[in-house]
Amino acid sequence: MHVLLHPTYRAVLADPVPEGRIVLFIGPAHPQTDREVEILVHEFPDSSRQAVILHAMELGPKFRRYREENPHG
């Protein structure tokens, strides 16, 4: 939950999805750690549907590299 409320990195992923968009959140698991977590959320901005968390785990090489290659999100 801390990552979603206080991300150090946020980006809308370019991969197309049938509805809405996929958003990547990266940030610390809690305020007292440097350990980062990656979370993917399927958002439906033009709908009354609620967002769905698709993926959550410790930051891995794929999204670490993505953040380095896309520093502004």
N, CA, C, O and CB atoms as a CASP TS submission, in Angstrom:
PFRMAT TS
TARGET T0000
AUTHOR 0000-0000-0000
METHOD Language model
MODEL 1
PARENT N/A
ATOM      1  N   MET     1       0.816  -1.181   0.000  1.00  0.00           N
ATOM      2  CA  MET     1       0.000   0.000   0.000  1.00  0.00           C
ATOM      3  C   MET     1       0.869   1.257   0.000  1.00  0.00           C
ATOM      4  O   MET     1       0.534   2.257  -0.635  1.00  0.00           O
ATOM      5  CB  MET     1      -0.934  -0.009   1.196  1.00  0.00           C
ATOM      6  N   HIS     2       1.991   1.191   0.722  1.00  0.00           N
ATOM      7  CA  HIS     2       2.882   2.348   0.800  1.00  0.00           C
ATOM      8  C   HIS     2       3.387   2.749  -0.587  1.00  0.00           C
ATOM      9  O   HIS     2       3.484   3.938  -0.891  1.00  0.00           O
ATOM     10  CB  HIS     2       4.067   2.046   1.726  1.00  0.00           C
ATOM     11  N   VAL     3       3.708   1.771  -1.421  1.00  0.00           N
ATOM     12  CA  VAL     3       4.209   2.056  -2.771  1.00  0.00           C
ATOM     13  C   VAL     3       3.172   2.825  -3.586  1.00  0.00           C
ATOM     14  O   VAL     3       3.518   3.775  -4.289  1.00  0.00           O
ATOM     15  CB  VAL     3       4.583   0.749  -3.495  1.00  0.00           C
ATOM     16  N   LEU     4       1.922   2.429  -3.497  1.00  0.00           N
ATOM     17  CA  LEU     4       0.871   3.092  -4.267  1.00  0.00           C
ATOM     18  C   LEU     4       0.629   4.526  -3.800  1.00  0.00           C
ATOM     19  O   LEU     4       0.291   5.395  -4.604  1.00  0.00           O
ATOM     20  CB  LEU     4      -0.418   2.299  -4.171  1.00  0.00           C
ATOM     21  N   LEU     5       0.800   4.768  -2.511  1.00  0.00           N
ATOM     22  CA  LEU     5       0.575   6.109  -1.969  1.00  0.00           C
ATOM     23  C   LEU     5       1.804   7.008  -2.076  1.00  0.00           C
ATOM     24  O   LEU     5       1.672   8.231  -2.130  1.00  0.00           O
ATOM     25  CB  LEU     5       0.151   6.012  -0.525  1.00  0.00           C
ATOM     26  N   HIS     6       3.006   6.410  -2.108  1.00  0.00           N
ATOM     27  CA  HIS     6       4.251   7.181  -2.123  1.00  0.00           C
ATOM     28  C   HIS     6       5.248   6.607  -3.126  1.00  0.00           C
ATOM     29  O   HIS     6       6.355   6.238  -2.736  1.00  0.00           O
ATOM     30  CB  HIS     6       4.874   7.211  -0.724  1.00  0.00           C
ATOM     31  N   PRO     7       4.888   6.522  -4.399  1.00  0.00           N
ATOM     32  CA  PRO     7       5.825   5.942  -5.368  1.00  0.00           C
ATOM     33  C   PRO     7       7.002   6.876  -5.629  1.00  0.00           C
ATOM     34  O   PRO     7       6.855   8.098  -5.625  1.00  0.00           O
ATOM     35  CB  PRO     7       5.105   5.631  -6.685  1.00  0.00           C
ATOM     36  N   THR     8       8.164   6.285  -5.855  1.00  0.00           N
ATOM     37  CA  THR     8       9.315   7.074  -6.286  1.00  0.00           C
ATOM     38  C   THR     8       9.369   7.108  -7.814  1.00  0.00           C
ATOM     39  O   THR     8      10.088   7.916  -8.401  1.00  0.00           O
ATOM     40  CB  THR     8      10.633   6.492  -5.703  1.00  0.00           C
ATOM     41  N   TYR     9       8.599   6.222  -8.447  1.00  0.00           N
ATOM     42  CA  TYR     9       8.523   6.164  -9.908  1.00  0.00           C
ATOM     43  C   TYR     9       7.133   5.680 -10.293  1.00  0.00           C
ATOM     44  O   TYR     9       6.591   4.757  -9.685  1.00  0.00           O
ATOM     45  CB  TYR     9       9.630   5.228 -10.505  1.00  0.00           C
ATOM     46  N   ARG    10       6.561   6.320 -11.318  1.00  0.00           N
ATOM     47  CA  ARG    10       5.234   5.931 -11.833  1.00  0.00           C
ATOM     48  C   ARG    10       5.255   6.122 -13.337  1.00  0.00           C
ATOM     49  O   ARG    10       5.719   7.151 -13.828  1.00  0.00           O
ATOM     50  CB  ARG    10       4.072   6.776 -11.170  1.00  0.00           C
ATOM     51  N   ALA    11       4.754   5.134 -14.074  1.00  0.00           N
ATOM     52  CA  ALA    11       4.713   5.228 -15.532  1.00  0.00           C
ATOM     53  C   ALA    11       3.535   4.443 -16.071  1.00  0.00           C
ATOM     54  O   ALA    11       3.204   3.367 -15.573  1.00  0.00           O
ATOM     55  CB  ALA    11       6.024   4.718 -16.151  1.00  0.00           C
ATOM     56  N   VAL    12       2.906   4.999 -17.101  1.00  0.00           N
ATOM     57  CA  VAL    12       1.880   4.269 -17.839  1.00  0.00           C
ATOM     58  C   VAL    12       2.621   3.460 -18.896  1.00  0.00           C
ATOM     59  O   VAL    12       3.336   4.025 -19.724  1.00  0.00           O
ATOM     60  CB  VAL    12       0.796   5.242 -18.486  1.00  0.00           C
ATOM     61  N   LEU    13       2.455   2.148 -18.871  1.00  0.00           N
ATOM     62  CA  LEU    13       3.155   1.283 -19.817  1.00  0.00           C
ATOM     63  C   LEU    13       2.512   1.383 -21.190  1.00  0.00           C
ATOM     64  O   LEU    13       1.297   1.536 -21.312  1.00  0.00           O
ATOM     65  CB  LEU    13       3.153  -0.176 -19.328  1.00  0.00           C
ATOM     66  N   ALA    14       3.335   1.295 -22.213  1.00  0.00           N
ATOM     67  CA  ALA    14       2.866   1.477 -23.589  1.00  0.00           C
ATOM     68  C   ALA    14       2.170   0.249 -24.146  1.00  0.00           C
ATOM     69  O   ALA    14       1.489   0.345 -25.167  1.00  0.00           O
ATOM     70  CB  ALA    14       4.019   1.838 -24.479  1.00  0.00           C
ATOM     71  N   ASP    15       2.321  -0.906 -23.504  1.00  0.00           N
ATOM     72  CA  ASP    15       1.685  -2.122 -24.009  1.00  0.00           C
ATOM     73  C   ASP    15       0.174  -1.941 -24.036  1.00  0.00           C
ATOM     74  O   ASP    15      -0.423  -1.607 -23.012  1.00  0.00           O
ATOM     75  CB  ASP    15       2.069  -3.347 -23.144  1.00  0.00           C
ATOM     76  N   PRO    16      -0.460  -2.157 -25.199  1.00  0.00           N
ATOM     77  CA  PRO    16      -1.917  -1.978 -25.267  1.00  0.00           C
ATOM     78  C   PRO    16      -2.675  -3.056 -24.493  1.00  0.00           C
ATOM     79  O   PRO    16      -2.267  -4.216 -24.450  1.00  0.00           O
ATOM     80  CB  PRO    16      -2.373  -1.980 -26.719  1.00  0.00           C
ATOM     81  N   VAL    17      -3.779  -2.647 -23.889  1.00  0.00           N
ATOM     82  CA  VAL    17      -4.684  -3.569 -23.199  1.00  0.00           C
ATOM     83  C   VAL    17      -6.084  -3.305 -23.735  1.00  0.00           C
ATOM     84  O   VAL    17      -6.361  -2.202 -24.205  1.00  0.00           O
ATOM     85  CB  VAL    17      -4.624  -3.388 -21.626  1.00  0.00           C
ATOM     86  N   PRO    18      -6.975  -4.294 -23.676  1.00  0.00           N
ATOM     87  CA  PRO    18      -8.319  -4.120 -24.245  1.00  0.00           C
ATOM     88  C   PRO    18      -9.083  -2.928 -23.655  1.00  0.00           C
ATOM     89  O   PRO    18      -9.770  -2.212 -24.383  1.00  0.00           O
ATOM     90  CB  PRO    18      -9.123  -5.381 -24.031  1.00  0.00           C
ATOM     91  N   GLU    19      -8.968  -2.720 -22.361  1.00  0.00           N
ATOM     92  CA  GLU    19      -9.654  -1.605 -21.712  1.00  0.00           C
ATOM     93  C   GLU    19      -8.691  -0.933 -20.752  1.00  0.00           C
ATOM     94  O   GLU    19      -7.873  -1.610 -20.129  1.00  0.00           O
ATOM     95  CB  GLU    19     -10.933  -2.084 -20.967  1.00  0.00           C
ATOM     96  N   GLY    20      -8.768   0.366 -20.620  1.00  0.00           N
ATOM     97  CA  GLY    20      -7.978   1.069 -19.633  1.00  0.00           C
ATOM     98  C   GLY    20      -6.499   1.113 -19.968  1.00  0.00           C
ATOM     99  O   GLY    20      -6.110   1.202 -21.132  1.00  0.00           O
ATOM    100  N   ARG    21      -5.678   1.048 -18.918  1.00  0.00           N
ATOM    101  CA  ARG    21      -4.232   1.136 -19.073  1.00  0.00           C
ATOM    102  C   ARG    21      -3.557   0.414 -17.912  1.00  0.00           C
ATOM    103  O   ARG    21      -4.153   0.195 -16.857  1.00  0.00           O
ATOM    104  CB  ARG    21      -3.770   2.616 -19.144  1.00  0.00           C
ATOM    105  N   ILE    22      -2.286   0.048 -18.139  1.00  0.00           N
ATOM    106  CA  ILE    22      -1.482  -0.585 -17.103  1.00  0.00           C
ATOM    107  C   ILE    22      -0.493   0.462 -16.586  1.00  0.00           C
ATOM    108  O   ILE    22       0.217   1.095 -17.367  1.00  0.00           O
ATOM    109  CB  ILE    22      -0.736  -1.866 -17.650  1.00  0.00           C
ATOM    110  N   VAL    23      -0.456   0.637 -15.267  1.00  0.00           N
ATOM    111  CA  VAL    23       0.426   1.619 -14.652  1.00  0.00           C
ATOM    112  C   VAL    23       1.419   0.901 -13.745  1.00  0.00           C
ATOM    113  O   VAL    23       1.044   0.048 -12.940  1.00  0.00           O
ATOM    114  CB  VAL    23      -0.385   2.675 -13.857  1.00  0.00           C
ATOM    115  N   LEU    24       2.695   1.263 -13.892  1.00  0.00           N
ATOM    116  CA  LEU    24       3.769   0.709 -13.081  1.00  0.00           C
ATOM    117  C   LEU    24       4.074   1.672 -11.937  1.00  0.00           C
ATOM    118  O   LEU    24       4.281   2.865 -12.158  1.00  0.00           O
ATOM    119  CB  LEU    24       5.038   0.447 -13.940  1.00  0.00           C
ATOM    120  N   PHE    25       4.098   1.147 -10.721  1.00  0.00           N
ATOM    121  CA  PHE    25       4.494   1.907  -9.541  1.00  0.00           C
ATOM    122  C   PHE    25       5.735   1.242  -8.958  1.00  0.00           C
ATOM    123  O   PHE    25       5.763   0.023  -8.789  1.00  0.00           O
ATOM    124  CB  PHE    25       3.332   1.978  -8.483  1.00  0.00           C
ATOM    125  N   ILE    26       6.762   2.032  -8.650  1.00  0.00           N
ATOM    126  CA  ILE    26       7.957   1.538  -7.972  1.00  0.00           C
ATOM    127  C   ILE    26       8.191   2.420  -6.761  1.00  0.00           C
ATOM    128  O   ILE    26       8.065   3.642  -6.836  1.00  0.00           O
ATOM    129  CB  ILE    26       9.206   1.531  -8.922  1.00  0.00           C
ATOM    130  N   GLY    27       8.531   1.794  -5.649  1.00  0.00           N
ATOM    131  CA  GLY    27       8.824   2.563  -4.453  1.00  0.00           C
ATOM    132  C   GLY    27       9.176   1.646  -3.302  1.00  0.00           C
ATOM    133  O   GLY    27       9.140   0.423  -3.438  1.00  0.00           O
ATOM    134  N   PRO    28       9.519   2.242  -2.154  1.00  0.00           N
ATOM    135  CA  PRO    28       9.878   1.438  -0.989  1.00  0.00           C
ATOM    136  C   PRO    28       8.668   0.720  -0.411  1.00  0.00           C
ATOM    137  O   PRO    28       7.547   1.226  -0.452  1.00  0.00           O
ATOM    138  CB  PRO    28      10.520   2.312   0.078  1.00  0.00           C
ATOM    139  N   ALA    29       8.917  -0.462   0.126  1.00  0.00           N
ATOM    140  CA  ALA    29       7.842  -1.256   0.722  1.00  0.00           C
ATOM    141  C   ALA    29       7.245  -0.564   1.943  1.00  0.00           C
ATOM    142  O   ALA    29       6.053  -0.694   2.219  1.00  0.00           O
ATOM    143  CB  ALA    29       8.360  -2.640   1.110  1.00  0.00           C
ATOM    144  N   HIS    30       8.081   0.173   2.672  1.00  0.00           N
ATOM    145  CA  HIS    30       7.633   0.964   3.822  1.00  0.00           C
ATOM    146  C   HIS    30       8.665   2.056   4.063  1.00  0.00           C
ATOM    147  O   HIS    30       9.756   1.988   3.496  1.00  0.00           O
ATOM    148  CB  HIS    30       7.442   0.067   5.108  1.00  0.00           C
ATOM    149  N   PRO    31       8.363   3.062   4.882  1.00  0.00           N
ATOM    150  CA  PRO    31       9.261   4.214   5.022  1.00  0.00           C
ATOM    151  C   PRO    31      10.647   3.912   5.600  1.00  0.00           C
ATOM    152  O   PRO    31      11.570   4.703   5.406  1.00  0.00           O
ATOM    153  CB  PRO    31       8.609   5.222   5.878  1.00  0.00           C
ATOM    154  N   GLN    32      10.814   2.809   6.293  1.00  0.00           N
ATOM    155  CA  GLN    32      12.094   2.512   6.938  1.00  0.00           C
ATOM    156  C   GLN    32      12.979   1.551   6.145  1.00  0.00           C
ATOM    157  O   GLN    32      13.840   0.895   6.731  1.00  0.00           O
ATOM    158  CB  GLN    32      11.845   1.939   8.298  1.00  0.00           C
ATOM    159  N   THR    33      12.789   1.452   4.833  1.00  0.00           N
ATOM    160  CA  THR    33      13.602   0.526   4.037  1.00  0.00           C
ATOM    161  C   THR    33      14.020   1.158   2.723  1.00  0.00           C
ATOM    162  O   THR    33      13.379   2.082   2.221  1.00  0.00           O
ATOM    163  CB  THR    33      12.836  -0.770   3.770  1.00  0.00           C
ATOM    164  N   ASP    34      15.109   0.640   2.180  1.00  0.00           N
ATOM    165  CA  ASP    34      15.542   1.021   0.832  1.00  0.00           C
ATOM    166  C   ASP    34      15.115  -0.036  -0.182  1.00  0.00           C
ATOM    167  O   ASP    34      15.291   0.148  -1.386  1.00  0.00           O
ATOM    168  CB  ASP    34      17.074   1.218   0.786  1.00  0.00           C
ATOM    169  N   ARG    35      14.557  -1.138   0.302  1.00  0.00           N
ATOM    170  CA  ARG    35      14.105  -2.225  -0.571  1.00  0.00           C
ATOM    171  C   ARG    35      12.918  -1.727  -1.390  1.00  0.00           C
ATOM    172  O   ARG    35      11.945  -1.220  -0.830  1.00  0.00           O
ATOM    173  CB  ARG    35      13.718  -3.501   0.259  1.00  0.00           C
ATOM    174  N   GLU    36      12.994  -1.870  -2.716  1.00  0.00           N
ATOM    175  CA  GLU    36      11.934  -1.364  -3.584  1.00  0.00           C
ATOM    176  C   GLU    36      11.020  -2.494  -4.064  1.00  0.00           C
ATOM    177  O   GLU    36      11.424  -3.653  -4.165  1.00  0.00           O
ATOM    178  CB  GLU    36      12.538  -0.632  -4.784  1.00  0.00           C
ATOM    179  N   VAL    37       9.781  -2.115  -4.355  1.00  0.00           N
ATOM    180  CA  VAL    37       8.749  -3.033  -4.810  1.00  0.00           C
ATOM    181  C   VAL    37       8.199  -2.514  -6.136  1.00  0.00           C
ATOM    182  O   VAL    37       8.111  -1.304  -6.349  1.00  0.00           O
ATOM    183  CB  VAL    37       7.613  -3.185  -3.745  1.00  0.00           C
ATOM    184  N   GLU    38       7.832  -3.436  -7.022  1.00  0.00           N
ATOM    185  CA  GLU    38       7.164  -3.077  -8.281  1.00  0.00           C
ATOM    186  C   GLU    38       5.721  -3.551  -8.208  1.00  0.00           C
ATOM    187  O   GLU    38       5.438  -4.670  -7.779  1.00  0.00           O
ATOM    188  CB  GLU    38       7.897  -3.705  -9.521  1.00  0.00           C
ATOM    189  N   ILE    39       4.817  -2.683  -8.632  1.00  0.00           N
ATOM    190  CA  ILE    39       3.395  -3.023  -8.646  1.00  0.00           C
ATOM    191  C   ILE    39       2.820  -2.603  -9.986  1.00  0.00           C
ATOM    192  O   ILE    39       3.053  -1.484 -10.444  1.00  0.00           O
ATOM    193  CB  ILE    39       2.630  -2.337  -7.468  1.00  0.00           C
ATOM    194  N   LEU    40       2.067  -3.500 -10.619  1.00  0.00           N
ATOM    195  CA  LEU    40       1.347  -3.189 -11.854  1.00  0.00           C
ATOM    196  C   LEU    40      -0.139  -3.107 -11.532  1.00  0.00           C
ATOM    197  O   LEU    40      -0.705  -4.010 -10.916  1.00  0.00           O
ATOM    198  CB  LEU    40       1.623  -4.261 -12.965  1.00  0.00           C
ATOM    199  N   VAL    41      -0.757  -2.019 -11.953  1.00  0.00           N
ATOM    200  CA  VAL    41      -2.174  -1.784 -11.684  1.00  0.00           C
ATOM    201  C   VAL    41      -2.894  -1.564 -13.005  1.00  0.00           C
ATOM    202  O   VAL    41      -2.458  -0.757 -13.827  1.00  0.00           O
ATOM    203  CB  VAL    41      -2.373  -0.566 -10.733  1.00  0.00           C
ATOM    204  N   HIS    42      -3.989  -2.274 -13.211  1.00  0.00           N
ATOM    205  CA  HIS    42      -4.847  -2.061 -14.377  1.00  0.00           C
ATOM    206  C   HIS    42      -5.881  -1.014 -13.970  1.00  0.00           C
ATOM    207  O   HIS    42      -6.759  -1.284 -13.150  1.00  0.00           O
ATOM    208  CB  HIS    42      -5.538  -3.412 -14.865  1.00  0.00           C
ATOM    209  N   GLU    43      -5.770   0.186 -14.550  1.00  0.00           N
ATOM    210  CA  GLU    43      -6.691   1.287 -14.255  1.00  0.00           C
ATOM    211  C   GLU    43      -7.712   1.425 -15.381  1.00  0.00           C
ATOM    212  O   GLU    43      -7.427   1.105 -16.535  1.00  0.00           O
ATOM    213  CB  GLU    43      -5.916   2.617 -14.059  1.00  0.00           C
ATOM    214  N   PHE    44      -8.884   1.899 -15.036  1.00  0.00           N
ATOM    215  CA  PHE    44      -9.961   2.129 -15.995  1.00  0.00           C
ATOM    216  C   PHE    44     -10.408   3.586 -15.854  1.00  0.00           C
ATOM    217  O   PHE    44     -11.462   3.843 -15.273  1.00  0.00           O
ATOM    218  CB  PHE    44     -11.165   1.134 -15.760  1.00  0.00           C
ATOM    219  N   PRO    45      -9.632   4.548 -16.372  1.00  0.00           N
ATOM    220  CA  PRO    45      -9.884   5.960 -16.097  1.00  0.00           C
ATOM    221  C   PRO    45     -11.206   6.503 -16.640  1.00  0.00           C
ATOM    222  O   PRO    45     -11.747   7.449 -16.067  1.00  0.00           O
ATOM    223  CB  PRO    45      -8.779   6.761 -16.655  1.00  0.00           C
ATOM    224  N   ASP    46     -11.737   5.947 -17.712  1.00  0.00           N
ATOM    225  CA  ASP    46     -12.979   6.456 -18.299  1.00  0.00           C
ATOM    226  C   ASP    46     -14.163   5.551 -17.968  1.00  0.00           C
ATOM    227  O   ASP    46     -15.100   5.418 -18.755  1.00  0.00           O
ATOM    228  CB  ASP    46     -12.833   6.590 -19.819  1.00  0.00           C
ATOM    229  N   SER    47     -14.104   4.941 -16.804  1.00  0.00           N
ATOM    230  CA  SER    47     -15.123   3.976 -16.426  1.00  0.00           C
ATOM    231  C   SER    47     -15.359   4.048 -14.925  1.00  0.00           C
ATOM    232  O   SER    47     -14.570   4.643 -14.191  1.00  0.00           O
ATOM    233  CB  SER    47     -14.714   2.549 -16.847  1.00  0.00           C
ATOM    234  N   SER    48     -16.436   3.446 -14.482  1.00  0.00           N
ATOM    235  CA  SER    48     -16.696   3.374 -13.040  1.00  0.00           C
ATOM    236  C   SER    48     -16.058   2.120 -12.430  1.00  0.00           C
ATOM    237  O   SER    48     -16.190   1.877 -11.231  1.00  0.00           O
ATOM    238  CB  SER    48     -18.216   3.382 -12.766  1.00  0.00           C
ATOM    239  N   ARG    49     -15.371   1.331 -13.252  1.00  0.00           N
ATOM    240  CA  ARG    49     -14.706   0.123 -12.751  1.00  0.00           C
ATOM    241  C   ARG    49     -13.551   0.488 -11.833  1.00  0.00           C
ATOM    242  O   ARG    49     -12.875   1.495 -12.046  1.00  0.00           O
ATOM    243  CB  ARG    49     -14.200  -0.743 -13.917  1.00  0.00           C
ATOM    244  N   GLN    50     -13.327  -0.326 -10.817  1.00  0.00           N
ATOM    245  CA  GLN    50     -12.228  -0.106  -9.895  1.00  0.00           C
ATOM    246  C   GLN    50     -10.931  -0.666 -10.466  1.00  0.00           C
ATOM    247  O   GLN    50     -10.938  -1.628 -11.234  1.00  0.00           O
ATOM    248  CB  GLN    50     -12.533  -0.741  -8.539  1.00  0.00           C
ATOM    249  N   ALA    51      -9.831  -0.055 -10.083  1.00  0.00           N
ATOM    250  CA  ALA    51      -8.518  -0.533 -10.503  1.00  0.00           C
ATOM    251  C   ALA    51      -8.252  -1.913  -9.904  1.00  0.00           C
ATOM    252  O   ALA    51      -8.794  -2.274  -8.860  1.00  0.00           O
ATOM    253  CB  ALA    51      -7.411   0.465 -10.083  1.00  0.00           C
ATOM    254  N   VAL    52      -7.398  -2.676 -10.597  1.00  0.00           N
ATOM    255  CA  VAL    52      -7.063  -4.035 -10.164  1.00  0.00           C
ATOM    256  C   VAL    52      -5.541  -4.158 -10.102  1.00  0.00           C
ATOM    257  O   VAL    52      -4.852  -3.839 -11.070  1.00  0.00           O
ATOM    258  CB  VAL    52      -7.677  -5.111 -11.132  1.00  0.00           C
ATOM    259  N   ILE    53      -5.020  -4.619  -8.973  1.00  0.00           N
ATOM    260  CA  ILE    53      -3.587  -4.894  -8.866  1.00  0.00           C
ATOM    261  C   ILE    53      -3.317  -6.231  -9.539  1.00  0.00           C
ATOM    262  O   ILE    53      -3.874  -7.258  -9.152  1.00  0.00           O
ATOM    263  CB  ILE    53      -3.110  -4.905  -7.370  1.00  0.00           C
ATOM    264  N   LEU    54      -2.449  -6.206 -10.555  1.00  0.00           N
ATOM    265  CA  LEU    54      -2.143  -7.407 -11.334  1.00  0.00           C
ATOM    266  C   LEU    54      -0.884  -8.118 -10.860  1.00  0.00           C
ATOM    267  O   LEU    54      -0.745  -9.330 -11.023  1.00  0.00           O
ATOM    268  CB  LEU    54      -1.996  -7.049 -12.787  1.00  0.00           C
ATOM    269  N   HIS    55       0.035  -7.351 -10.272  1.00  0.00           N
ATOM    270  CA  HIS    55       1.374  -7.886 -10.010  1.00  0.00           C
ATOM    271  C   HIS    55       2.008  -7.080  -8.890  1.00  0.00           C
ATOM    272  O   HIS    55       1.921  -5.852  -8.885  1.00  0.00           O
ATOM    273  CB  HIS    55       2.264  -7.848 -11.293  1.00  0.00           C
ATOM    274  N   ALA    56       2.640  -7.750  -7.947  1.00  0.00           N
ATOM    275  CA  ALA    56       3.379  -7.081  -6.875  1.00  0.00           C
ATOM    276  C   ALA    56       4.512  -7.987  -6.419  1.00  0.00           C
ATOM    277  O   ALA    56       4.284  -9.138  -6.046  1.00  0.00           O
ATOM    278  CB  ALA    56       2.443  -6.723  -5.681  1.00  0.00           C
ATOM    279  N   MET    57       5.740  -7.461  -6.450  1.00  0.00           N
ATOM    280  CA  MET    57       6.904  -8.232  -5.995  1.00  0.00           C
ATOM    281  C   MET    57       8.077  -7.292  -5.777  1.00  0.00           C
ATOM    282  O   MET    57       8.014  -6.114  -6.131  1.00  0.00           O
ATOM    283  CB  MET    57       7.277  -9.341  -7.019  1.00  0.00           C
ATOM    284  N   GLU    58       9.135  -7.811  -5.198  1.00  0.00           N
ATOM    285  CA  GLU    58      10.351  -7.022  -5.042  1.00  0.00           C
ATOM    286  C   GLU    58      10.842  -6.607  -6.433  1.00  0.00           C
ATOM    287  O   GLU    58      10.740  -7.375  -7.389  1.00  0.00           O
ATOM    288  CB  GLU    58      11.454  -7.828  -4.271  1.00  0.00           C
ATOM    289  N   LEU    59      11.372  -5.390  -6.534  1.00  0.00           N
ATOM    290  CA  LEU    59      11.811  -4.858  -7.826  1.00  0.00           C
ATOM    291  C   LEU    59      12.834  -5.784  -8.468  1.00  0.00           C
ATOM    292  O   LEU    59      13.869  -6.102  -7.882  1.00  0.00           O
ATOM    293  CB  LEU    59      12.404  -3.450  -7.659  1.00  0.00           C
ATOM    294  N   GLY    60      12.516  -6.207  -9.687  1.00  0.00           N
ATOM    295  CA  GLY    60      13.394  -7.105 -10.428  1.00  0.00           C
ATOM    296  C   GLY    60      14.119  -6.384 -11.548  1.00  0.00           C
ATOM    297  O   GLY    60      13.928  -5.183 -11.741  1.00  0.00           O
ATOM    298  N   PRO    61      14.950  -7.106 -12.288  1.00  0.00           N
ATOM    299  CA  PRO    61      15.762  -6.480 -13.337  1.00  0.00           C
ATOM    300  C   PRO    61      14.954  -5.888 -14.490  1.00  0.00           C
ATOM    301  O   PRO    61      15.377  -4.889 -15.072  1.00  0.00           O
ATOM    302  CB  PRO    61      16.718  -7.484 -13.885  1.00  0.00           C
ATOM    303  N   LYS    62      13.814  -6.467 -14.835  1.00  0.00           N
ATOM    304  CA  LYS    62      13.020  -5.963 -15.969  1.00  0.00           C
ATOM    305  C   LYS    62      12.557  -4.532 -15.725  1.00  0.00           C
ATOM    306  O   LYS    62      12.790  -3.660 -16.563  1.00  0.00           O
ATOM    307  CB  LYS    62      11.802  -6.870 -16.219  1.00  0.00           C
ATOM    308  N   PHE    63      11.909  -4.278 -14.598  1.00  0.00           N
ATOM    309  CA  PHE    63      11.384  -2.942 -14.358  1.00  0.00           C
ATOM    310  C   PHE    63      12.446  -1.989 -13.816  1.00  0.00           C
ATOM    311  O   PHE    63      12.282  -0.774 -13.920  1.00  0.00           O
ATOM    312  CB  PHE    63      10.223  -3.012 -13.398  1.00  0.00           C
ATOM    313  N   ARG    64      13.520  -2.507 -13.247  1.00  0.00           N
ATOM    314  CA  ARG    64      14.657  -1.654 -12.879  1.00  0.00           C
ATOM    315  C   ARG    64      15.259  -1.061 -14.157  1.00  0.00           C
ATOM    316  O   ARG    64      15.556   0.132 -14.214  1.00  0.00           O
ATOM    317  CB  ARG    64      15.739  -2.465 -12.073  1.00  0.00           C
ATOM    318  N   ARG    65      15.438  -1.910 -15.185  1.00  0.00           N
ATOM    319  CA  ARG    65      15.950  -1.457 -16.479  1.00  0.00           C
ATOM    320  C   ARG    65      14.960  -0.505 -17.147  1.00  0.00           C
ATOM    321  O   ARG    65      15.365   0.502 -17.728  1.00  0.00           O
ATOM    322  CB  ARG    65      16.235  -2.660 -17.400  1.00  0.00           C
ATOM    323  N   TYR    66      13.676  -0.815 -17.069  1.00  0.00           N
ATOM    324  CA  TYR    66      12.648   0.059 -17.654  1.00  0.00           C
ATOM    325  C   TYR    66      12.739   1.460 -17.051  1.00  0.00           C
ATOM    326  O   TYR    66      12.670   2.452 -17.776  1.00  0.00           O
ATOM    327  CB  TYR    66      11.231  -0.533 -17.426  1.00  0.00           C
ATOM    328  N   ARG    67      12.894   1.545 -15.730  1.00  0.00           N
ATOM    329  CA  ARG    67      12.996   2.850 -15.055  1.00  0.00           C
ATOM    330  C   ARG    67      14.246   3.592 -15.521  1.00  0.00           C
ATOM    331  O   ARG    67      14.200   4.804 -15.734  1.00  0.00           O
ATOM    332  CB  ARG    67      13.025   2.670 -13.514  1.00  0.00           C
ATOM    333  N   GLU    68      15.358   2.882 -15.682  1.00  0.00           N
ATOM    334  CA  GLU    68      16.606   3.512 -16.155  1.00  0.00           C
ATOM    335  C   GLU    68      16.453   4.039 -17.576  1.00  0.00           C
ATOM    336  O   GLU    68      16.967   5.109 -17.902  1.00  0.00           O
ATOM    337  CB  GLU    68      17.774   2.510 -16.094  1.00  0.00           C
ATOM    338  N   GLU    69      15.748   3.290 -18.422  1.00  0.00           N
ATOM    339  CA  GLU    69      15.581   3.685 -19.827  1.00  0.00           C
ATOM    340  C   GLU    69      14.494   4.746 -20.011  1.00  0.00           C
ATOM    341  O   GLU    69      14.475   5.431 -21.034  1.00  0.00           O
ATOM    342  CB  GLU    69      15.248   2.464 -20.672  1.00  0.00           C
ATOM    343  N   ASN    70      13.593   4.891 -19.043  1.00  0.00           N
ATOM    344  CA  ASN    70      12.483   5.849 -19.102  1.00  0.00           C
ATOM    345  C   ASN    70      12.440   6.635 -17.786  1.00  0.00           C
ATOM    346  O   ASN    70      11.498   6.473 -17.010  1.00  0.00           O
ATOM    347  CB  ASN    70      11.114   5.115 -19.364  1.00  0.00           C
ATOM    348  N   PRO    71      13.431   7.475 -17.523  1.00  0.00           N
ATOM    349  CA  PRO    71      13.539   8.114 -16.216  1.00  0.00           C
ATOM    350  C   PRO    71      12.391   9.064 -15.859  1.00  0.00           C
ATOM    351  O   PRO    71      12.174   9.339 -14.679  1.00  0.00           O
ATOM    352  CB  PRO    71      14.812   8.860 -16.155  1.00  0.00           C
ATOM    353  N   HIS    72      11.666   9.560 -16.835  1.00  0.00           N
ATOM    354  CA  HIS    72      10.584  10.508 -16.560  1.00  0.00           C
ATOM    355  C   HIS    72       9.202   9.867 -16.600  1.00  0.00           C
ATOM    356  O   HIS    72       8.187  10.563 -16.590  1.00  0.00           O
ATOM    357  CB  HIS    72      10.636  11.638 -17.550  1.00  0.00           C
ATOM    358  N   GLY    73       9.170   8.537 -16.645  1.00  0.00           N
ATOM    359  CA  GLY    73       7.901   7.836 -16.605  1.00  0.00           C
ATOM    360  C   GLY    73       7.164   7.772 -17.854  1.00  0.00           C
ATOM    361  O   GLY    73       6.078   7.194 -17.902  1.00  0.00           O
TER
END
